């Protein structure tokens, strides 16, 4: 990793492998690293504005007794700065859950070396830059990414998955009774259904997943590094929330959603536009079997 000076804010209870690896990545003669080290939550929050870091490394042990709340506080203090959590193996569950609280990635302290540290920092910076660009590609009604935004993020996510052996899961959703709602309630009713569907999907998935409005009444959720869960489990997650939501949907009529899910594993060679097209073409109504997307000549779309 070379170039201009890189500003890092490291919050660690006691000096450890992270600082050593950072200095190894940025050797002293080139003076490429501007490293600020703090050892408490209070000094970390105070140092963010002063240090103006490009990346924050946060030792999860500093957040006790509620490490996830600590991650939330750091993320709220610097929402635009990539946050990487450092944790002992005994805290791996908390470290994994920190992703949904604003962290971009985590490293177990026992496995910190220059290779792993460079990998997570580079990925976090690339993802942060890409998200900043994609923020210009958002749907004004819902705040979700639009189709072009999803295509941009999806293509980059697929490149990363191919390089690292990761996987992608894609859920497409449509408001099946959108036309009927528009006919009965006008454009106001249609817009209300779109906003409610966007909010519903947002509550069902991780913050690290990409949510998009593909078009008039169609949506998509792209989950990164997802296992291959069954289609029924993934769709039931949304259906169960939808059932609760519909109970209080008055004076509007209930929403009816259709789903289709696709999984792209290591053996799948399709580019992202083809993957999205295959899954989107298989949208069906709740309760119906999710059809298997058409296979490419060299791979088979897996049903999840």
C-alpha positions as CSV (number, residue, x, y, z in Angstrom):
1,X,0.0,0.0,0.0
2,X,1.7,3.2,-1.2
3,X,0.9,6.8,-1.9
4,X,0.1,9.8,0.3
5,X,0.1,9.7,4.1
6,X,-2.7,7.5,5.5
7,X,-4.5,8.7,8.7
8,X,-5.5,5.9,11.0
9,X,-7.1,6.2,14.5
10,X,-6.3,3.1,16.6
11,X,-8.3,2.5,19.8
12,X,-6.6,-0.3,21.7
13,X,-6.5,-1.1,25.4
14,X,-2.8,-1.9,25.3
15,X,-0.2,-1.8,22.4
16,X,-0.6,-4.9,20.3
17,X,-0.2,-6.4,16.9
18,X,-2.3,-3.9,15.0
19,X,0.0,-1.0,15.5
20,X,3.1,-3.1,14.6
21,X,1.4,-4.3,11.4
22,X,0.4,-0.8,10.4
23,X,4.0,0.4,10.8
24,X,5.2,-2.5,8.8
25,X,2.7,-1.7,6.0
26,X,3.9,1.9,6.1
27,X,7.7,1.9,6.8
28,X,9.1,4.9,8.7
29,X,11.4,6.2,6.0
30,X,8.5,7.0,3.6
31,X,6.5,8.5,6.5
32,X,3.3,7.3,4.8
33,X,1.4,6.6,8.0
34,X,-0.2,9.1,10.4
35,X,-1.2,6.9,13.3
36,X,-3.1,8.2,16.4
37,X,-3.4,5.8,19.3
38,X,-5.9,6.1,22.2
39,X,-6.8,3.6,24.9
40,X,-10.3,4.6,26.1
41,X,-13.7,5.2,24.6
42,X,-13.7,8.8,25.9
43,X,-10.4,9.6,24.2
44,X,-11.4,7.8,21.0
45,X,-14.6,9.9,20.6
46,X,-12.7,13.1,21.4
47,X,-9.9,12.2,19.0
48,X,-12.1,11.6,15.9
49,X,-12.6,15.3,15.1
50,X,-9.0,16.2,15.9
51,X,-7.3,13.3,14.0
52,X,-9.6,13.3,11.0
53,X,-8.9,9.6,10.3
54,X,-9.6,7.8,7.1
55,X,-10.0,4.5,9.0
56,X,-10.8,3.7,12.6
57,X,-9.6,0.4,14.3
58,X,-11.6,-0.2,17.5
59,X,-10.6,-2.8,20.1
60,X,-14.0,-4.3,21.2
61,X,-12.8,-4.8,24.8
62,X,-12.9,-1.0,25.2
63,X,-16.6,-1.1,24.9
64,X,-17.4,-3.2,27.9
65,X,-19.9,-3.8,29.4
66,X,-21.9,-3.3,26.2
67,X,-19.5,-3.6,23.2
68,X,-22.3,-3.4,20.6
69,X,-23.5,-0.1,22.1
70,X,-19.9,1.2,21.9
71,X,-19.7,0.3,18.2
72,X,-22.9,2.2,17.6
73,X,-21.5,5.2,19.4
74,X,-18.3,5.2,17.4
75,X,-20.3,4.8,14.2
76,X,-22.7,7.6,15.1
77,X,-19.7,9.9,15.9
78,X,-18.1,9.2,12.5
79,X,-20.7,7.6,10.1
80,X,-18.6,8.3,7.0
81,X,-15.4,6.7,8.2
82,X,-14.7,3.0,7.8
83,X,-14.8,1.3,11.2
84,X,-12.9,-2.0,11.7
85,X,-13.4,-3.9,14.9
86,X,-10.6,-5.8,16.7
87,X,-11.6,-8.6,19.0
88,X,-10.4,-11.7,20.9
89,X,-11.7,-15.0,19.7
90,X,-13.9,-15.2,22.8
91,X,-15.7,-12.1,21.5
92,X,-16.2,-13.3,18.0
93,X,-20.0,-13.4,18.3
94,X,-20.0,-9.7,19.3
95,X,-17.5,-8.9,16.5
96,X,-19.7,-10.5,13.9
97,X,-22.7,-8.7,15.2
98,X,-20.9,-5.4,15.1
99,X,-21.3,-5.4,11.3
100,X,-25.0,-4.7,11.8
101,X,-24.1,-1.8,14.2
102,X,-22.0,0.1,11.7
103,X,-18.6,-1.7,11.5
104,X,-17.4,-2.6,8.0
105,X,-15.4,-5.6,9.1
106,X,-13.6,-7.2,12.0
107,X,-10.3,-9.0,12.7
108,X,-9.6,-11.5,15.5
109,X,-6.4,-10.3,17.3
110,X,-4.9,-13.8,17.2
111,X,-4.9,-13.6,13.4
112,X,-3.7,-10.0,12.8
113,X,-0.8,-9.8,10.4
114,X,0.1,-7.4,7.7
115,X,-1.7,-9.4,5.0
116,X,-5.0,-9.6,6.8
117,X,-4.8,-6.1,8.0
118,X,-4.1,-4.7,4.6
119,X,-6.9,-6.8,3.1
120,X,-9.6,-5.5,5.5
121,X,-8.4,-1.9,5.3
122,X,-8.3,-1.9,1.5
123,X,-11.7,-3.5,1.2
124,X,-13.2,-1.0,3.7
125,X,-11.8,2.0,1.9
126,X,-12.9,0.7,-1.5
127,X,-16.4,-0.1,-0.2
128,X,-16.6,3.4,1.5
129,X,-15.6,5.2,-1.7
130,X,-18.0,3.1,-3.8
131,X,-20.8,3.8,-1.5
132,X,-20.1,7.5,-1.6
133,X,-20.4,7.3,-5.4
134,X,-23.5,5.2,-5.2
135,X,-25.1,7.7,-2.9
136,X,-25.6,9.8,-6.0
137,X,-27.6,6.9,-7.4
138,X,-30.5,6.8,-5.0
139,X,-34.2,6.7,-5.5
140,X,-35.6,10.1,-4.2
141,X,-38.9,8.6,-2.9
142,X,-37.4,5.8,-0.7
143,X,-33.8,6.7,-0.2
144,X,-32.8,3.2,-1.5
145,X,-30.3,2.7,-4.3
146,X,-31.9,2.9,-7.8
147,X,-31.3,0.2,-10.4
148,X,-28.1,1.9,-11.6
149,X,-26.8,2.2,-8.0
150,X,-27.4,-1.5,-7.4
151,X,-25.7,-2.4,-10.7
152,X,-22.7,-0.4,-9.7
153,X,-22.4,-1.9,-6.2
154,X,-23.4,-5.4,-7.4
155,X,-20.7,-5.5,-10.1
156,X,-18.0,-4.5,-7.6
157,X,-19.3,-6.9,-5.0
158,X,-19.2,-9.7,-7.6
159,X,-15.6,-8.8,-8.4
160,X,-14.7,-9.1,-4.7
161,X,-16.6,-12.4,-4.4
162,X,-14.7,-13.9,-7.3
163,X,-11.4,-12.8,-5.9
164,X,-12.1,-14.0,-2.3
165,X,-14.4,-17.0,-3.0
166,X,-17.4,-15.2,-1.5
167,X,-21.0,-15.6,-2.3
168,X,-24.0,-13.4,-3.2
169,X,-27.7,-13.9,-2.5
170,X,-30.2,-11.7,-4.3
171,X,-33.9,-11.3,-3.3
172,X,-36.2,-9.5,-5.7
173,X,-39.6,-8.2,-4.5
174,X,-42.6,-6.8,-6.3
175,X,-45.8,-5.1,-5.0
176,X,-48.3,-7.5,-6.7
177,X,-51.4,-5.3,-6.1
178,X,-49.6,-2.0,-6.9
179,X,-51.9,-1.2,-9.9
180,X,-55.0,-1.9,-7.8
181,X,-53.8,0.4,-5.0
182,X,-53.2,3.1,-7.5
183,X,-56.6,2.7,-9.1
184,X,-58.4,2.9,-5.7
185,X,-56.2,5.5,-3.9
186,X,-54.5,7.4,-6.8
187,X,-50.8,8.2,-6.9
188,X,-50.8,9.0,-3.2
189,X,-51.8,5.4,-2.4
190,X,-49.2,4.0,-4.8
191,X,-46.4,6.2,-3.3
192,X,-47.5,5.1,0.2
193,X,-47.2,1.4,-0.8
194,X,-43.7,2.0,-2.2
195,X,-42.5,3.8,0.9
196,X,-43.9,1.2,3.2
197,X,-42.4,-1.7,1.2
198,X,-39.0,0.0,1.4
199,X,-39.2,0.5,5.1
200,X,-40.4,-3.1,5.6
201,X,-37.4,-4.5,3.7
202,X,-35.0,-2.2,5.6
203,X,-36.1,-3.8,8.9
204,X,-35.6,-7.3,7.5
205,X,-32.0,-7.2,6.4
206,X,-28.5,-6.3,7.7
207,X,-27.1,-2.8,7.3
208,X,-24.3,-4.4,5.2
209,X,-26.8,-5.6,2.6
210,X,-27.7,-3.4,-0.4
211,X,-31.3,-2.5,-0.9
212,X,-32.6,-1.0,-4.1
213,X,-35.8,0.1,-5.8
214,X,-35.5,-1.4,-9.3
215,X,-38.4,0.4,-10.8
216,X,-42.0,1.5,-10.3
217,X,-43.0,-1.3,-7.9
218,X,-40.0,-3.6,-7.8
219,X,-37.2,-3.9,-5.2
220,X,-34.1,-5.9,-4.7
221,X,-31.8,-6.9,-1.7
222,X,-28.3,-8.0,-2.3
223,X,-26.7,-9.9,0.6
224,X,-22.9,-10.3,0.6
225,X,-21.1,-13.5,1.8
226,X,-24.5,-15.1,2.5
227,X,-24.8,-18.9,3.0
228,X,-27.3,-20.6,0.8
229,X,-30.5,-20.6,3.0
230,X,-33.7,-22.0,1.6
231,X,-35.9,-19.8,-0.4
232,X,-38.7,-20.4,2.0
233,X,-36.7,-19.2,5.0
234,X,-35.6,-16.0,3.2
235,X,-39.0,-15.2,1.9
236,X,-40.7,-16.1,5.2
237,X,-38.6,-13.5,6.9
238,X,-40.3,-10.8,4.8
239,X,-43.7,-12.4,4.8
240,X,-43.8,-12.6,8.6
241,X,-43.0,-8.9,8.9
242,X,-45.5,-8.2,6.2
243,X,-48.3,-10.0,8.0
244,X,-47.7,-7.9,11.1
245,X,-47.5,-4.7,9.0
246,X,-50.8,-5.5,7.2
247,X,-52.7,-5.9,10.5
248,X,-52.3,-2.2,11.1
249,X,-52.5,-0.9,7.6
250,X,-55.6,1.2,7.7
251,X,-57.2,3.0,5.9
252,X,-55.2,1.4,3.1
253,X,-55.8,-2.1,1.8
254,X,-53.2,-4.7,2.6
255,X,-49.9,-5.0,0.6
256,X,-49.3,-8.1,-1.4
257,X,-45.7,-8.9,-2.3
258,X,-44.2,-11.4,-4.7
259,X,-40.6,-12.8,-4.3
260,X,-37.8,-14.5,-6.2
261,X,-34.4,-15.4,-4.8
262,X,-31.1,-16.4,-6.4
263,X,-27.8,-17.5,-5.1
264,X,-24.4,-17.1,-6.8
265,X,-21.8,-19.4,-5.6
266,X,-18.1,-19.9,-6.5
267,X,-18.9,-22.0,-9.6
268,X,-21.2,-19.4,-11.2
269,X,-19.6,-17.4,-14.0
270,X,-22.5,-15.0,-14.8
271,X,-21.8,-11.2,-14.7
272,X,-24.0,-9.3,-12.3
273,X,-26.5,-7.9,-14.8
274,X,-27.2,-11.4,-16.0
275,X,-27.6,-12.7,-12.4
276,X,-30.0,-9.9,-11.6
277,X,-32.1,-10.4,-14.8
278,X,-32.5,-14.1,-14.1
279,X,-33.7,-13.6,-10.5
280,X,-35.9,-10.6,-11.4
281,X,-37.6,-12.6,-14.2
282,X,-38.8,-15.2,-11.7
283,X,-40.9,-13.0,-9.4
284,X,-43.9,-14.8,-8.1
285,X,-46.7,-14.2,-5.5
286,X,-46.4,-15.1,-1.8
287,X,-47.2,-18.8,-1.2
288,X,-46.1,-19.9,-4.6
289,X,-43.0,-22.0,-5.2
290,X,-40.0,-19.9,-6.1
291,X,-38.9,-20.8,-9.6
292,X,-35.3,-21.7,-10.3
293,X,-33.7,-19.0,-12.4
294,X,-32.5,-20.1,-15.9
295,X,-29.0,-21.5,-15.8
296,X,-26.2,-20.1,-17.8
297,X,-24.3,-22.4,-20.1
298,X,-21.5,-22.9,-17.6
299,X,-23.4,-22.7,-14.3
300,X,-26.6,-23.4,-12.6
301,X,-28.5,-20.8,-10.6
302,X,-29.1,-22.2,-7.1
303,X,-32.4,-21.8,-5.4
304,X,-32.2,-20.4,-1.9
